[in-house]
Amino acid sequence: MTRNEILKGIAKKYDRGFSTVKRWAATGLDIGDDDAVARYVQALDLKAVGASAKAALRRRRGAKPKPSQGAVPDVKKALELQSVDPSSEGAAAALKRLQEFEKNSSVRLNAAHAEGDQVVISSATKDHVAIAGALIKFENLVATEARASGELIAKGDMENAIVAIADWIRLAFQAWLSSETPTLVAMKDPHQFVTAARTGFALAVKAGFENSLKSRNPIPEWIAAIFADNYGYGE
């Protein structure tokens, strides 16, 4: 086999131009060593960027990707989604699409590792890192907007609110029990007892609510507003 025939064979095998392979040989590549040529080509593909990287990946995967490799995500579209206004109506849809992009890129990355092709692994890793980063950034923006609008409440704030409400109810019950017990015990009519107990406890709860707003550990304003609107407290 002549030298030119060997060069043409390498060009066909690795989907490169004859002049490109000839240039490889001129740099000292042993075109007669199949393993050396394979390592050289893989090294070039791993270092490729931009259009060259896409071409390298296409050559590795073939015209169409194998089902097990997963679809190649559109990183550009994914990165564009993170610019959506988190307060807009389209924020939820954008977040869902980003989550789908991240899921697909994760499947592709796992498949790439399973198949062991370093070029595909490198490409899948870069895509997954970019998409996962975009997802995290947009999730944080949406969460920040939700907290600012009152749609999302921090766990710590909710826990503090529950503690404040529990303290308020406990103190209201103790105040009612100590002040109303003698009167209630003296009642002989069960109906009168129930009516007096309900009325007295309602007043005690309202008084406890109003006192809690002036305490060192007041009920958060957003909780107080709910009680005020629904029960007329604080009026």
Summary of the structure (lengths in Angstrom):
residues: 235
radius of gyration: 35.1
end to end distance: 100.2
largest distance: 118.8
contacts: 617
relative contact order: 0.06
helix: 76%
strand: 0%
